[in-house]
Amino acid sequence: MRLISWQRLGIIASVIWVVVGPSYFHLNREDNDRRIPWTVEPIEGGFKVMDSNGQTLAYVYGHADPRDAGIAKALTLDEARRIASNIAKLPELLKQIATN
């Protein structure tokens, strides 16, 4: 049961890092406009989110079998893919918020 709480803590920390990371490194708006967007790459057992510099921002893991995921109270691979995809969309979302 402890492992599950550590997994949740890891996901929360990854999302916080994704949101706070760009301001921490003082990236200016001009550099962000020229760079390619964040990408999601499949890895064994999950997905990783990479920024435009190739740095890994988050790992999201899941189980291939939905029954195994249910027993372990963990994510399925489809859920992990959707979460990784949503993390990769954060820069565009923040741009839209900044322009409004």
C-alpha positions in Angstrom: 0.0 0.0 0.0 2.9 2.4 0.6 4.1 1.9 -2.9 0.8 3.3 -4.3 1.1 6.5 -2.1 4.7 6.9 -3.3 3.5 6.6 -6.9 0.8 9.2 -6.4 3.4 11.5 -4.7 5.7 11.0 -7.7 2.9 12.0 -10.2 2.1 15.1 -8.2 5.7 16.1 -7.9 6.2 15.6 -11.7 3.2 17.8 -12.5 4.4 20.5 -10.1 7.9 20.3 -11.7 6.4 20.6 -15.2 4.4 23.7 -14.2 7.2 25.4 -12.2 10.2 24.2 -14.2 10.1 26.8 -17.0 9.9 29.7 -14.7 12.7 28.2 -12.6 15.0 28.2 -15.5 13.9 31.7 -16.6 13.0 30.7 -20.2 12.0 33.8 -22.1 8.9 33.8 -24.4 10.9 34.2 -27.6 12.8 31.0 -27.0 9.6 29.1 -26.2 8.0 30.2 -29.5 10.9 28.9 -31.6 11.2 25.5 -29.9 9.3 22.4 -30.7 6.5 21.5 -28.2 6.9 19.0 -25.5 6.7 15.4 -26.7 5.5 12.1 -25.3 7.6 9.0 -25.9 6.6 5.4 -25.2 8.9 3.5 -22.8 8.6 0.0 -21.4 5.6 0.0 -19.1 4.6 3.6 -19.6 5.5 7.0 -21.2 7.9 9.8 -20.7 7.4 13.5 -21.4 10.3 15.4 -22.9 10.7 19.2 -23.2 12.0 21.0 -26.3 15.6 20.6 -25.1 15.3 16.8 -24.8 15.2 16.8 -21.0 12.8 14.3 -19.4 10.1 16.1 -17.4 7.9 13.2 -16.2 7.5 9.5 -16.3 4.0 8.0 -16.2 3.7 4.2 -15.8 0.8 1.9 -16.3 -0.2 -1.8 -16.6 -1.0 -3.3 -19.9 -3.7 -5.5 -18.5 -6.6 -3.5 -17.0 -7.3 -6.3 -14.5 -3.7 -6.1 -13.2 -4.1 -2.3 -12.9 -7.3 -2.7 -11.0 -5.8 -5.2 -8.6 -2.7 -3.0 -8.0 -4.9 0.1 -7.9 -2.6 1.7 -10.5 -3.0 3.2 -14.0 -3.7 1.4 -17.2 -1.4 2.1 -20.1 -4.2 4.1 -21.8 -4.7 6.2 -18.6 -0.9 6.7 -18.4 -0.8 7.8 -22.1 -3.6 10.3 -21.6 -1.9 11.8 -18.5 1.4 12.1 -20.3 -0.3 13.7 -23.2 -2.0 16.3 -21.0 1.3 17.1 -19.3 2.8 17.7 -22.7 0.0 20.2 -23.5 0.8 22.4 -20.6 3.0 25.0 -22.4 0.2 25.7 -25.0 -2.3 26.0 -22.2 -0.1 28.4 -20.3 0.4 30.5 -23.5 -3.4 30.7 -24.0 -3.9 31.8 -20.4 -1.1 34.4 -20.7 -2.6 35.9 -23.8 -6.1 36.2 -22.3 
